Amino acid sequence: MKPNILFLVIDSLRADRVFGKEKNQNTPNIDALIEKGAYFSNAITTCQYTGQVIQSIFTSKLPLIDRTAKKSHLKINSKISPLSLLKNSGYKTITTTQEDVFLQGFDQKFDDNDIFDSEENLYNGLSERILKKLNSINEPWFYYIHFEDLHLPCNVPENLHHLKLHERYEQNFSKIDSLIGEILKIVNLDETLVIITSDHGDYISPIDGGRNELENTKVKIKNSFKKIIPKKTLEKIHLKKQSIIREIHASRNNMPHLRRNIGSTRMTLSNNLFDDIVHVPLIFVGNKINSLSPITTQICNIDIFPTILELVNIPFTELNIHGRSLVPLLKGKEFDSIPQYITSLAAIPELFLNIDVNIYDDHSLTPLVGIRTQNFKYFRNYLESKKNVHLYDLQNDPLEDDNICNKRPDLVKEMESYLQNFNDLGYFSTDKNDNDEEIDNEEIDNEEIDNEEIKRAKESLKKLGYI
């Protein structure tokens, strides 16, 4: 009998809130699942944007724009995808997902699309809705649930509006953990494969307020000067105030890693790709999963679906994917760690097609690309390799305080060679053509890959360890 599959994505969940010496959260149900199954303590996401990450996870592909595709994104519009293989193998596919995530992430529909709006959360009926769904579906099923409760501004009931952002974050994570406990009363772990992960982390300062504090600040000012000060100026005043407070706090407490987040929000293309964002939790537990010590090998969330398919005995050799099955690690076998590509970029075809890169001259709009290995993190400006260069020794500097790019030019060169391998795939190029002519969108969309390009792409993937 096929096991049921429960796939839980907790939006914006940082890895350090789930496992490790920095964990101070009371999450007994998730802790118990880690004890019973396998926790990947070095799991990396591909991007900081939910829609693109979900596309990447469900296609098991890196979030790179395919210049030969008719659509410059990774939406699941192929007749052959991990999701379609589950359907073809008899699984009923169900999702409970917030509307914006669903519209960004999927072209291919689930059998049961239970979509909720941005006002719905675990405090006003969503928990009961999920539990009712679990009690009503027929086996075998694949159920994908996407929790938005940790996503800024971490909405809470009115009686908890006094909480600061990090307190609301912890409160909502405990609420999710409690729901997971209720879910485990319904599903049989012996007959259900459970996967818990996140699309990305977030910057959560222990001293920040959140939306309510921002709104209160604006209200106080508006009462006196609402006809004089524009809304954007009010927001800048608030952010400047928060920046000064963070700077003082970081200096007093000798925590330079806090300074990097001054004025940061995840939703900017130029944001830094620190592990606050790209390091995510990943748990496999339940059917066929033995209790293991934490797995420290670096892996990526594009590896999730190949692992699921192998665990439920569904062949996937026909898929054109970048991810690798993690079953060898679950069986205690050798498994090479390979460089992982990371980006702050959302799917912007105009950038990849180089129609008008001048619109990205504003640094605040310039995306980043990078490489993370088992021991080092490298990222820099997407368009110019010498701008905003960061290199960190993750083993000796896990908080990424000391940028060693000027001390280790040899490593910078090595990381650039990895990025060049992605260049060679034909996805990741910003160079104009030889005649510096404007690129024709339609011509690229309909361009076919010749045998030489296929050979070059395979060689590049081999160098990177994906094949």
VOPAGU-2260 file (C-alpha; in pm, 1 decimal, decimal comma):
REM VOPAGU-2260
SITE   aa  ch    i         X         Y         Z
SITE  MET   A    0       0,0       0,0       0,0
SITE  LYS   A    1     129,5     344,1     -93,2
SITE  PRO   A    2     207,7     571,1     203,7
SITE  ASN   A    3      27,9     902,0     231,1
SITE  ILE   A    4     249,8    1209,5     194,6
SITE  LEU   A    5     213,8    1520,5     410,0
SITE  PHE   A    6     425,5    1811,8     287,0
SITE  LEU   A    7     432,2    2108,8     526,8
SITE  VAL   A    8     596,9    2436,0     422,2
SITE  ILE   A    9     622,1    2694,3     700,4
SITE  ASP   A   10     678,9    3024,7     525,5
SITE  SER   A   11     970,6    3234,2     662,8
SITE  LEU   A   12    1079,1    2974,5     920,5
SITE  ARG   A   13    1444,0    3020,6    1011,0
SITE  ALA   A   14    1652,2    2706,9    1062,4
SITE  ASP   A   15    1792,0    2834,4    1392,7
SITE  ARG   A   16    1440,1    2838,7    1539,1
SITE  VAL   A   17    1404,6    2465,3    1474,8
SITE  PHE   A   18    1737,7    2311,8    1565,2
SITE  GLY   A   19    2078,3    2405,7    1704,6
SITE  LYS   A   20    2236,0    2586,4    1997,8
SITE  GLU   A   21    2046,2    2909,3    1922,8
SITE  LYS   A   22    1705,8    2740,5    1945,9
SITE  ASN   A   23    1503,8    2867,7    2240,9
SITE  GLN   A   24    1155,4    2793,1    2110,9
SITE  ASN   A   25     916,0    2553,7    2281,9
SITE  THR   A   26     806,2    2329,6    1993,6
SITE  PRO   A   27     756,8    1982,7    2146,9
SITE  ASN   A   28     582,0    1828,1    1845,5
SITE  ILE   A   29     845,5    1928,6    1590,9
SITE  ASP   A   30    1119,2    1828,3    1837,3
SITE  ALA   A   31     960,2    1483,0    1868,6
SITE  LEU   A   32     947,2    1443,2    1490,5
SITE  ILE   A   33    1317,6    1529,4    1463,4
SITE  GLU   A   34    1391,8    1259,0    1722,2
SITE  LYS   A   35    1187,4    1002,4    1529,1
SITE  GLY   A   36    1318,7    1085,9    1182,9
SITE  ALA   A   37    1593,9    1264,8     994,6
SITE  TYR   A   38    1684,2    1630,9    1026,2
SITE  PHE   A   39    1898,8    1795,5     758,4
SITE  SER   A   40    2090,2    2060,3     950,5
SITE  ASN   A   41    2252,4    2209,3     640,7
SITE  ALA   A   42    1959,0    2249,9     400,7
SITE  ILE   A   43    1974,6    2547,5     164,8
SITE  THR   A   44    1701,5    2725,1     -27,5
SITE  THR   A   45    1753,9    2857,0    -378,3
SITE  CYS   A   46    1598,6    3201,6    -349,0
SITE  GLN   A   47    1436,5    3447,8    -108,8
SITE  TYR   A   48    1104,8    3478,1    -297,0
SITE  THR   A   49     827,8    3237,5    -202,4
SITE  GLY   A   50     670,2    3193,6    -545,4
SITE  GLN   A   51    1000,2    3120,7    -711,2
SITE  VAL   A   52    1114,9    2884,7    -434,5
SITE  ILE   A   53     791,5    2686,5    -452,4
SITE  GLN   A   54     826,2    2660,8    -829,7
SITE  SER   A   55    1182,6    2543,7    -778,7
SITE  ILE   A   56    1089,2    2284,7    -514,9
SITE  PHE   A   57     799,0    2139,8    -713,7
SITE  THR   A   58     997,1    2120,1   -1039,3
SITE  SER   A   59    1321,2    2015,2    -868,0
SITE  LYS   A   60    1497,5    2279,2   -1075,7
SITE  LEU   A   61    1724,3    2568,0    -991,9
SITE  PRO   A   62    1552,6    2908,2   -1020,4
SITE  LEU   A   63    1720,6    3003,8   -1344,4
SITE  ILE   A   64    1540,6    3158,7   -1635,8
SITE  ASP   A   65    1544,9    2929,6   -1935,9
SITE  ARG   A   66    1619,2    3149,3   -2237,8
SITE  THR   A   67    1469,7    2889,6   -2471,5
SITE  ALA   A   68    1139,4    2854,2   -2288,6
SITE  LYS   A   69     821,4    3017,4   -2416,5
SITE  LYS   A   70     767,0    3147,3   -2064,0
SITE  SER   A   71    1059,1    3281,1   -1865,1
SITE  HIS   A   72     974,2    3112,7   -1538,1
SITE  LEU   A   73     969,6    2771,4   -1376,9
SITE  LYS   A   74     597,5    2730,5   -1326,4
SITE  ILE   A   75     478,4    2373,7   -1328,2
SITE  ASN   A   76     337,8    2368,3   -1678,3
SITE  SER   A   77     503,9    2050,0   -1798,7
SITE  LYS   A   78     300,8    1737,2   -1858,0
SITE  ILE   A   79     580,8    1551,5   -1679,9
SITE  SER   A   80     660,4    1687,6   -1333,0
SITE  PRO   A   81     701,2    1534,9    -986,8
SITE  LEU   A   82     341,3    1633,1    -914,6
SITE  SER   A   83     211,7    1468,9   -1231,1
SITE  LEU   A   84     404,3    1150,1   -1149,0
SITE  LEU   A   85     230,6    1136,6    -811,7
SITE  LYS   A   86    -106,1    1184,1    -981,3
SITE  ASN   A   87     -31,7     916,6   -1240,2
SITE  SER   A   88      64,0     676,2    -960,5
SITE  GLY   A   89    -276,4     704,9    -796,9
SITE  TYR   A   90    -219,5     981,8    -546,4
SITE  LYS   A   91    -493,9    1234,7    -484,5
SITE  THR   A   92    -316,7    1570,1    -470,7
SITE  ILE   A   93    -448,3    1833,8    -231,6
SITE  THR   A   94    -324,7    2174,3    -125,8
SITE  THR   A   95    -423,5    2428,4     136,5
SITE  THR   A   96    -239,6    2737,5      21,5
SITE  GLN   A   97    -269,9    3113,6      46,6
SITE  GLU   A   98    -400,5    3258,9    -278,1
SITE  ASP   A   99     -93,5    3466,9    -371,2
SITE  VAL   A  100     143,3    3172,6    -319,5
SITE  PHE   A  101     -75,3    2947,5    -529,2
SITE  LEU   A  102     -99,7    3194,2    -818,2
SITE  GLN   A  103     277,2    3257,2    -816,3
SITE  GLY   A  104     382,5    2896,8    -779,4
SITE  PHE   A  105     159,2    2676,6    -990,0
SITE  ASP   A  106      22,2    2635,7   -1338,2
SITE  GLN   A  107     -69,6    2273,2   -1284,8
SITE  LYS   A  108    -369,6    2229,8   -1057,1
SITE  PHE   A  109    -402,0    1988,8    -768,7
SITE  ASP   A  110    -701,2    1755,6    -755,7
SITE  ASP   A  111    -830,1    1954,1    -459,4
SITE  ASN   A  112    -731,3    2323,4    -446,0
SITE  ASP   A  113    -824,9    2465,2    -105,2
SITE  ILE   A  114    -717,5    2829,3    -137,7
SITE  PHE   A  115    -740,5    3078,4     151,2
SITE  ASP   A  116    -708,3    3456,9     145,9
SITE  SER   A  117    -454,7    3678,3     320,6
SITE  GLU   A  118    -685,3    3748,3     615,3
SITE  GLU   A  119    -721,4    3382,5     709,7
SITE  ASN   A  120    -480,1    3229,2     959,2
SITE  LEU   A  121    -452,1    2972,0    1237,3
SITE  TYR   A  122    -635,9    3200,6    1479,6
SITE  ASN   A  123    -955,1    3244,9    1280,4
SITE  GLY   A  124   -1049,4    2904,4    1147,3
SITE  LEU   A  125    -767,8    2779,6     923,3
SITE  SER   A  126    -657,1    2516,1    1178,0
SITE  GLU   A  127   -1004,5    2363,6    1189,2
SITE  ARG   A  128   -1024,9    2376,6     810,1
SITE  ILE   A  129    -701,2    2176,8     774,7
SITE  LEU   A  130    -801,6    1915,7    1033,7
SITE  LYS   A  131   -1140,9    1871,7     868,3
SITE  LYS   A  132    -971,1    1822,7     531,4
SITE  LEU   A  133    -739,8    1556,0     673,7
SITE  ASN   A  134   -1035,4    1366,3     817,1
SITE  SER   A  135   -1220,4    1364,9     485,3
SITE  ILE   A  136    -968,0    1273,1     214,9
SITE  ASN   A  137    -931,5     926,4      67,7
SITE  GLU   A  138    -601,5     738,8      54,2
SITE  PRO   A  139    -348,5     748,6     -92,4
SITE  TRP   A  140    -304,0    1125,7     -76,8
SITE  PHE   A  141     -38,3    1391,8    -118,1
SITE  TYR   A  142    -131,5    1694,8      92,7
SITE  TYR   A  143      69,6    2018,2      63,2
SITE  ILE   A  144      -1,4    2277,4     333,7
SITE  HIS   A  145     161,9    2620,4     321,8
SITE  PHE   A  146     155,6    2814,4     649,8
SITE  GLU   A  147     179,2    3194,8     623,2
SITE  ASP   A  148     163,2    3273,7     995,1
SITE  LEU   A  149     536,8    3350,3    1032,0
SITE  HIS   A  150     543,8    3575,4     728,2
SITE  LEU   A  151     579,4    3941,4     820,9
SITE  PRO   A  152     390,8    4107,7     987,0
SITE  CYS   A  153     317,6    3781,5    1177,6
SITE  ASN   A  154     -51,9    3849,8    1227,1
SITE  VAL   A  155    -185,9    3775,6    1575,1
SITE  PRO   A  156    -519,9    3829,9    1751,6
SITE  GLU   A  157    -598,9    4178,4    1877,9
SITE  ASN   A  158    -516,0    4088,7    2237,4
SITE  LEU   A  159    -157,3    4010,5    2127,4
SITE  HIS   A  160     -95,9    4325,6    1923,2
SITE  HIS   A  161     132,6    4458,2    2195,8
SITE  LEU   A  162     392,6    4190,4    2115,4
SITE  LYS   A  163     705,7    4289,7    1928,5
SITE  LEU   A  164     786,1    4124,7    1598,7
SITE  HIS   A  165    1013,7    3853,5    1737,7
SITE  GLU   A  166     755,8    3775,2    2007,6
SITE  ARG   A  167     478,1    3742,0    1751,2
SITE  TYR   A  168     706,8    3521,3    1543,0
SITE  GLU   A  169     766,7    3289,6    1840,5
SITE  GLN   A  170     398,8    3294,2    1935,4
SITE  ASN   A  171     290,3    3192,3    1585,8
SITE  PHE   A  172     554,7    2923,0    1557,2
SITE  SER   A  173     423,6    2770,5    1879,6
SITE  LYS   A  174      73,2    2789,9    1730,2
SITE  ILE   A  175     190,6    2599,2    1420,8
SITE  ASP   A  176     363,4    2339,9    1639,8
SITE  SER   A  177      40,5    2287,3    1833,4
SITE  LEU   A  178    -149,4    2230,6    1508,8
SITE  ILE   A  179     112,7    1977,8    1399,0
SITE  GLY   A  180      42,7    1794,9    1724,5
SITE  GLU   A  181    -328,4    1784,5    1634,3
SITE  ILE   A  182    -244,3    1664,4    1283,1
SITE  LEU   A  183     -36,5    1378,7    1425,8
SITE  LYS   A  184    -345,2    1257,5    1613,8
SITE  ILE   A  185    -512,4    1204,5    1275,6
SITE  VAL   A  186    -234,5    1072,1    1052,6
SITE  ASN   A  187     -60,3     742,5    1116,3
SITE  LEU   A  188     316,2     802,3    1097,1
SITE  ASP   A  189     375,6     437,6    1011,8
SITE  GLU   A  190     167,9     486,9     697,5
SITE  THR   A  191     248,4     852,8     624,6
SITE  LEU   A  192     564,3    1019,1     498,4
SITE  VAL   A  193     590,9    1366,5     657,3
SITE  ILE   A  194     817,5    1640,4     525,4
SITE  ILE   A  195     855,1    1974,9     703,3
SITE  THR   A  196    1054,9    2261,1     558,0
SITE  SER   A  197    1050,5    2633,6     480,9
SITE  ASP   A  198    1071,8    2832,9     159,9
SITE  HIS   A  199    1323,8    3074,7     315,1
SITE  GLY   A  200    1414,1    3235,6     646,9
SITE  ASP   A  201    1376,4    3600,2     743,4
SITE  TYR   A  202    1547,4    3882,4     929,4
SITE  ILE   A  203    1394,6    3885,1    1277,0
SITE  SER   A  204    1561,9    4136,5    1507,2
SITE  PRO   A  205    1510,8    4084,9    1881,5
SITE  ILE   A  206    1455,3    4460,6    1925,1
SITE  ASP   A  207    1222,8    4543,8    1636,1
SITE  GLY   A  208     857,0    4608,0    1648,8
SITE  GLY   A  209     652,7    4528,9    1341,7
SITE  ARG   A  210     359,5    4658,2    1144,1
SITE  ASN   A  211     168,3    4775,6    1450,6
SITE  GLU   A  212     462,9    4978,8    1574,9
SITE  LEU   A  213     506,6    5128,8    1227,9
SITE  GLU   A  214     139,9    5218,1    1211,0
SITE  ASN   A  215     144,6    5368,7    1560,6
SITE  THR   A  216     446,0    5580,7    1473,7
SITE  LYS   A  217     275,7    5710,0    1161,6
SITE  VAL   A  218     -45,2    5784,7    1347,7
SITE  LYS   A  219     133,4    5992,8    1610,6
SITE  ILE   A  220     302,4    6202,0    1345,2
SITE  LYS   A  221       1,3    6226,0    1120,2
SITE  ASN   A  222    -213,1    6372,2    1393,2
SITE  SER   A  223      -5,2    6689,2    1378,3
SITE  PHE   A  224     148,0    6694,0    1032,5
SITE  LYS   A  225     -66,7    6469,1     815,8
SITE  LYS   A  226    -115,2    6745,5     557,4
SITE  ILE   A  227     256,7    6814,6     533,4
SITE  ILE   A  228     449,9    6485,1     552,3
SITE  PRO   A  229     397,5    6226,3     273,6
SITE  LYS   A  230     340,9    5863,7     366,0
SITE  LYS   A  231     676,3    5751,2     222,6
SITE  THR   A  232     855,8    6010,0     432,4
SITE  LEU   A  233     685,4    5883,3     745,9
SITE  GLU   A  234     800,6    5531,6     668,0
SITE  LYS   A  235    1156,3    5653,9     610,6
SITE  ILE   A  236    1151,5    5830,2     948,3
SITE  HIS   A  237    1041,2    5510,4    1118,7
SITE  LEU   A  238    1301,0    5296,9     941,3
SITE  LYS   A  239    1575,4    5548,3    1023,1
SITE  LYS   A  240    1475,0    5536,2    1388,1
SITE  GLN   A  241    1491,0    5156,4    1383,5
SITE  SER   A  242    1831,1    5166,9    1211,9
SITE  ILE   A  243    1976,1    5389,1    1484,2
SITE  ILE   A  244    1835,0    5165,9    1758,7
SITE  ARG   A  245    1978,1    4853,1    1593,7
SITE  GLU   A  246    2317,5    5015,7    1546,2
SITE  ILE   A  247    2335,0    5113,4    1914,9
SITE  HIS   A  248    2217,0    4768,2    2021,2
SITE  ALA   A  249    2473,3    4592,4    1801,3
SITE  SER   A  250    2758,8    4811,2    1927,7
SITE  ARG   A  251    2670,8    4772,3    2294,0
SITE  ASN   A  252    2637,4    4396,9    2268,7
SITE  ASN   A  253    2938,2    4340,1    2043,3
SITE  MET   A  254    2720,2    4172,0    1778,9
SITE  PRO   A  255    2835,8    4308,6    1444,0
SITE  HIS   A  256    2616,4    4059,4    1256,2
SITE  LEU   A  257    2314,2    4266,6    1366,4
SITE  ARG   A  258    2445,0    4566,9    1174,0
SITE  ARG   A  259    2410,8    4391,9     841,5
SITE  ASN   A  260    2033,3    4385,8     891,4
SITE  ILE   A  261    2003,3    4758,7     958,4
SITE  GLY   A  262    1715,4    4875,6     745,3
SITE  SER   A  263    1696,2    4530,7     585,6
SITE  THR   A  264    1382,4    4369,3     467,8
SITE  ARG   A  265    1382,0    4044,8     275,9
SITE  MET   A  266    1168,0    4190,3      -0,8
SITE  THR   A  267    1442,8    4381,7    -181,4
SITE  LEU   A  268    1645,1    4246,0    -470,4
SITE  SER   A  269    1972,1    4381,2    -332,1
SITE  ASN   A  270    1933,3    4219,2       7,4
SITE  ASN   A  271    2227,1    4017,9     131,4
SITE  LEU   A  272    2209,0    3640,8     103,3
SITE  PHE   A  273    2303,6    3558,8     460,4
SITE  ASP   A  274    2202,8    3232,2     623,1
SITE  ASP   A  275    1919,1    3415,8     802,7
SITE  ILE   A  276    1750,8    3377,7     462,6
SITE  VAL   A  277    1901,3    3081,3     278,1
SITE  HIS   A  278    1946,5    2830,0     563,1
SITE  VAL   A  279    1618,1    2642,6     606,8
SITE  PRO   A  280    1496,9    2348,9     817,6
SITE  LEU   A  281    1420,3    2013,1     656,8
SITE  ILE   A  282    1270,0    1710,2     830,9
SITE  PHE   A  283    1182,5    1370,7     682,7
SITE  VAL   A  284     991,5    1143,2     919,0
SITE  GLY   A  285     740,1     860,5     910,8
SITE  ASN   A  286     704,5     575,1     665,6
SITE  LYS   A  287    1042,5     404,6     592,3
SITE  ILE   A  288    1244,2     675,3     770,0
SITE  ASN   A  289    1468,5     556,7    1053,3
SITE  SER   A  290    1570,9     773,2    1346,9
SITE  LEU   A  291    1903,4     932,1    1257,0
SITE  SER   A  292    2152,5    1176,8    1399,1
SITE  PRO   A  293    2128,8    1518,5    1230,8
SITE  ILE   A  294    2259,9    1499,6     874,6
SITE  THR   A  295    2520,7    1772,3     826,0
SITE  THR   A  296    2587,6    1729,3     452,7
SITE  GLN   A  297    2481,1    2039,6     259,4
SITE  ILE   A  298    2176,2    1972,3      44,1
SITE  CYS   A  299    1917,6    2187,0    -134,7
SITE  ASN   A  300    1538,8    2203,9    -131,1
SITE  ILE   A  301    1531,8    2103,0    -498,8
SITE  ASP   A  302    1628,5    1759,3    -362,5
SITE  ILE   A  303    1298,8    1717,2    -177,6
SITE  PHE   A  304    1082,1    1575,4    -455,7
SITE  PRO   A  305    1335,4    1327,2    -598,7
SITE  THR   A  306    1364,1    1195,1    -242,3
SITE  ILE   A  307     986,7    1168,2    -202,4
SITE  LEU   A  308     949,2     986,5    -533,7
SITE  GLU   A  309    1219,9     732,7    -452,6
SITE  LEU   A  310    1077,7     669,9    -105,1
SITE  VAL   A  311     735,1     587,2    -250,7
SITE  ASN   A  312     887,0     380,3    -534,3
SITE  ILE   A  313     792,7     607,2    -826,0
SITE  PRO   A  314    1058,1     612,6   -1102,6
SITE  PHE   A  315    1154,1     963,6   -1211,3
SITE  THR   A  316    1428,5     912,8   -1469,7
SITE  GLU   A  317    1207,1    1076,9   -1731,9
SITE  LEU   A  318    1210,9    1406,2   -1540,1
SITE  ASN   A  319    1446,1    1682,3   -1649,5
SITE  ILE   A  320    1555,6    1797,2   -1303,7
SITE  HIS   A  321    1855,0    1938,2   -1116,3
SITE  GLY   A  322    1772,1    1789,0    -776,2
SITE  ARG   A  323    1911,7    1465,0    -634,9
SITE  SER   A  324    1745,3    1200,4    -419,9
SITE  LEU   A  325    1861,1    1214,7     -57,8
SITE  VAL   A  326    1774,4     849,0       6,8
SITE  PRO   A  327    2145,4     751,2      27,9
SITE  LEU   A  328    2183,6     993,3     320,5
SITE  LEU   A  329    1871,8     849,8     483,7
SITE  LYS   A  330    2036,4     508,0     459,2
SITE  GLY   A  331    2366,2     628,3     603,0
SITE  LYS   A  332    2553,9     603,3     273,2
SITE  GLU   A  333    2812,3     836,1     121,1
SITE  PHE   A  334    2674,4    1143,0     -52,8
SITE  ASP   A  335    2885,9    1419,0    -200,9
SITE  SER   A  336    2815,7    1776,9    -103,0
SITE  ILE   A  337    2803,3    1998,1    -411,1
SITE  PRO   A  338    2805,2    2377,9    -455,5
SITE  GLN   A  339    2456,3    2525,4    -433,3
SITE  TYR   A  340    2342,6    2819,1    -642,9
SITE  ILE   A  341    2156,9    3094,8    -454,1
SITE  THR   A  342    1997,2    3418,2    -569,4
SITE  SER   A  343    1792,2    3710,1    -440,5
SITE  LEU   A  344    1625,3    3734,3    -780,4
SITE  ALA   A  345    1256,6    3699,8    -851,3
SITE  ALA   A  346    1157,3    3591,7   -1201,6
SITE  ILE   A  347    1224,1    3903,2   -1408,4
SITE  PRO   A  348    1262,8    3798,5   -1774,3
SITE  GLU   A  349    1367,5    4148,7   -1884,6
SITE  LEU   A  350    1681,3    4121,6   -1675,0
SITE  PHE   A  351    1784,3    3782,5   -1803,9
SITE  LEU   A  352    1708,9    3879,3   -2161,6
SITE  ASN   A  353    1911,8    4196,3   -2114,0
SITE  ILE   A  354    1654,4    4418,7   -2281,8
SITE  ASP   A  355    1730,9    4716,5   -2063,6
SITE  VAL   A  356    1970,7    4649,5   -1778,9
SITE  ASN   A  357    2002,9    5023,2   -1716,4
SITE  ILE   A  358    1688,1    5008,2   -1504,9
SITE  TYR   A  359    1897,2    4811,9   -1254,2
SITE  ASP   A  360    2158,3    5085,7   -1210,9
SITE  ASP   A  361    1983,6    5170,6    -886,5
SITE  HIS   A  362    2166,1    4948,7    -635,7
SITE  SER   A  363    1846,1    4892,9    -441,0
SITE  LEU   A  364    1704,2    4709,9    -743,4
SITE  THR   A  365    2009,8    4506,9    -835,6
SITE  PRO   A  366    1975,2    4136,4    -754,3
SITE  LEU   A  367    2246,9    3910,7    -617,7
SITE  VAL   A  368    2377,1    3569,2    -714,1
SITE  GLY   A  369    2602,9    3341,8    -519,9
SITE  ILE   A  370    2736,8    3000,8    -429,8
SITE  ARG   A  371    2721,4    2820,0     -98,0
SITE  THR   A  372    2946,9    2522,8     -30,6
SITE  GLN   A  373    2983,7    2310,0     280,6
SITE  ASN   A  374    3243,9    2552,9     415,0
SITE  PHE   A  375    3203,9    2887,5     237,9
SITE  LYS   A  376    2940,8    3137,5     123,2
SITE  TYR   A  377    2996,6    3370,9    -174,0
SITE  PHE   A  378    2761,0    3624,4    -329,2
SITE  ARG   A  379    2783,8    3944,8    -530,3
SITE  ASN   A  380    2602,0    4184,3    -762,5
SITE  TYR   A  381    2427,1    3998,2   -1044,9
SITE  LEU   A  382    2532,7    4238,4   -1320,6
SITE  GLU   A  383    2884,5    4329,7   -1206,3
SITE  SER   A  384    3111,1    4069,5   -1049,2
SITE  LYS   A  385    3323,0    4327,3    -863,5
SITE  LYS   A  386    3032,0    4492,4    -682,1
SITE  ASN   A  387    2894,1    4399,5    -340,4
SITE  VAL   A  388    3127,6    4100,0    -313,8
SITE  HIS   A  389    3090,5    3885,9      -0,9
SITE  LEU   A  390    3285,3    3578,3     105,2
SITE  TYR   A  391    3246,5    3405,7     441,8
SITE  ASP   A  392    3413,1    3113,8     616,1
SITE  LEU   A  393    3106,5    2933,4     749,2
SITE  GLN   A  394    3302,6    2694,8     969,2
SITE  ASN   A  395    3495,7    2960,5    1160,3
SITE  ASP   A  396    3249,5    3247,8    1116,7
SITE  PRO   A  397    2896,2    3098,8    1123,0
SITE  LEU   A  398    2739,0    3440,5    1188,3
SITE  GLU   A  399    2901,5    3575,0     869,4
SITE  ASP   A  400    3055,6    3878,1    1038,5
SITE  ASP   A  401    3395,4    3880,2     864,8
SITE  ASN   A  402    3388,6    3937,4     489,1
SITE  ILE   A  403    3713,2    3777,2     369,0
SITE  CYS   A  404    3680,2    3848,4      -2,6
SITE  ASN   A  405    3993,5    4067,4      -2,2
SITE  LYS   A  406    4189,0    3814,7     202,1
SITE  ARG   A  407    4106,8    3512,7     -14,2
SITE  PRO   A  408    4112,5    3611,0    -383,7
SITE  ASP   A  409    4183,7    3245,1    -461,2
SITE  LEU   A  410    3845,4    3145,7    -317,1
SITE  VAL   A  411    3668,8    3430,1    -495,6
SITE  LYS   A  412    3813,6    3298,1    -819,7
SITE  GLU   A  413    3698,3    2945,6    -737,1
SITE  MET   A  414    3345,3    3063,4    -658,3
SITE  GLU   A  415    3333,8    3263,0    -980,4
SITE  SER   A  416    3424,8    2946,7   -1168,1
SITE  TYR   A  417    3117,2    2777,9   -1019,7
SITE  LEU   A  418    2901,5    3069,5   -1133,0
SITE  GLN   A  419    3057,5    3046,0   -1477,0
SITE  ASN   A  420    2941,9    2684,8   -1495,7
SITE  PHE   A  421    2588,0    2813,7   -1455,2
SITE  ASN   A  422    2665,7    3068,9   -1725,0
SITE  ASP   A  423    2760,3    2782,2   -1953,2
SITE  LEU   A  424    2417,9    2629,2   -1906,3
SITE  GLY   A  425    2275,4    2915,4   -2110,5
SITE  TYR   A  426    2050,8    3028,7   -1825,0
SITE  PHE   A  427    2258,6    3279,1   -1640,1
SITE  SER   A  428    2406,9    3526,0   -1887,4
SITE  THR   A  429    2398,1    3904,0   -1891,5
SITE  ASP   A  430    2633,0    3956,1   -2184,0
SITE  LYS   A  431    2494,5    4128,5   -2491,5
SITE  ASN   A  432    2548,3    3969,6   -2828,5
SITE  ASP   A  433    2855,0    4048,3   -3037,2
SITE  ASN   A  434    2687,9    4328,6   -3229,1
SITE  ASP   A  435    2537,1    4477,0   -2913,9
SITE  GLU   A  436    2197,8    4452,5   -3080,4
SITE  GLU   A  437    1868,7    4450,6   -2900,2
SITE  ILE   A  438    1757,1    4095,4   -2830,5
SITE  ASP   A  439    1433,1    3982,0   -2985,1
SITE  ASN   A  440    1209,2    3829,0   -2718,1
SITE  GLU   A  441    1014,6    3611,2   -2956,6
SITE  GLU   A  442    1323,8    3488,7   -3133,0
SITE  ILE   A  443    1475,3    3367,0   -2805,9
SITE  ASP   A  444    1150,6    3210,1   -2690,7
SITE  ASN   A  445    1131,1    2995,9   -3001,8
SITE  GLU   A  446    1500,1    2914,9   -3026,6
SITE  GLU   A  447    1579,2    2546,2   -3018,3
SITE  ILE   A  448    1878,5    2400,8   -2838,4
SITE  ASP   A  449    2124,2    2229,8   -3072,8
SITE  ASN   A  450    2328,2    1919,9   -2983,7
SITE  GLU   A  451    2638,5    2122,3   -2902,2
SITE  GLU   A  452    2447,8    2336,2   -2651,3
SITE  ILE   A  453    2300,3    2024,5   -2490,5
SITE  LYS   A  454    2646,3    1872,4   -2462,5
SITE  ARG   A  455    2784,5    2192,0   -2306,4
SITE  ALA   A  456    2495,7    2211,8   -2059,5
SITE  LYS   A  457    2548,1    1851,4   -1949,5
SITE  GLU   A  458    2920,0    1912,0   -1902,7
SITE  SER   A  459    2845,7    2216,1   -1685,9
SITE  LEU   A  460    2594,1    2026,3   -1475,0
SITE  LYS   A  461    2848,2    1748,1   -1432,7
SITE  LYS   A  462    3110,5    1995,7   -1311,9
SITE  LEU   A  463    2865,1    2126,3   -1057,0
SITE  GLY   A  464    2775,2    1776,5    -939,0
SITE  TYR   A  465    2411,3    1774,4   -1049,2
SITE  ILE   A  466    2465,0    1480,5   -1285,9
